[in-house]
Amino acid sequence: MATILITLARLRLTLISPPPAHDRSRDDRGDVPGWVLVTLMSVGLMVVIGAVAEDQLTEMLRSALNSVK
């Protein structure tokens, strides 16, 4: 009888307790809003840098390509 009670108690604890923090087998999608924000911020930075330094970047690319020839 004691064995059955111990088994039931272990089963109850297993079903009630949350999974460990490192076990992400149930949610493998990750942090989708965070990745969307990082992507949008990266695109925004590239647009701003491209708008501000377009002439300098173009000249650097031409110089690099001419030095290869």
MOFEN-V171228 format. One record per backbone hydrogen bond with DSSP energy under -1.0 kcal/mol. CO is the residue of the C=O (numbers start at 1). NH is the residue of the N-H. E is the energy in kcal/mol with one decimal. If there is no record, write none. Layout:
((CO/NH/E) (CO/NH/E))
This chain:
((1/5/-2.0) (2/6/-2.4) (3/7/-2.3) (4/8/-2.5) (5/9/-2.3) (6/10/-2.4) (7/11/-2.3) (8/12/-2.5) (9/13/-2.3) (10/14/-2.2) (11/15/-2.2) (12/16/-2.2) (13/17/-2.2) (20/23/-1.3) (22/24/-1.0) (30/32/-1.2) (31/35/-2.0) (32/36/-2.3) (33/37/-2.2) (34/38/-2.3) (35/39/-2.4) (36/40/-2.6) (37/41/-2.5) (38/42/-2.2) (39/43/-2.3) (40/44/-2.4) (41/45/-2.3) (42/46/-2.2) (43/47/-2.2) (44/48/-2.3) (45/49/-2.8) (46/50/-2.4) (47/51/-2.2) (48/52/-2.3) (49/53/-2.7) (53/57/-2.5) (54/58/-2.3) (55/59/-2.3) (56/60/-2.3) (57/61/-2.2) (58/62/-2.5) (59/63/-2.5) (60/64/-2.3) (61/65/-2.5) (62/66/-2.6) (63/67/-1.8) (65/69/-1.0))
